[in-house]
């Protein structure tokens, strides 16, 4: 699983698609250096949008509804 994630285009810092991310919740462009991603369905969210999505003791993806699949991503761009 780790080799799939590291080989995926979403996680490579040199890919052009990293510069054109849109937030799944608000549909606005993500210009922040850090943002939230789902490791299962590959969506991106602003930090604020994820925080306002739900107040639980664990993270839940708004698209695939899986618990614990959200993590922080740091863009190298």
Secondary structure by P-SEA (a helix, b strand, c coil): caaaaaaccccccccccccccccccccccccccbbbbbccccccccaaaaaacccccbbbbccccccccbbbbbbcc
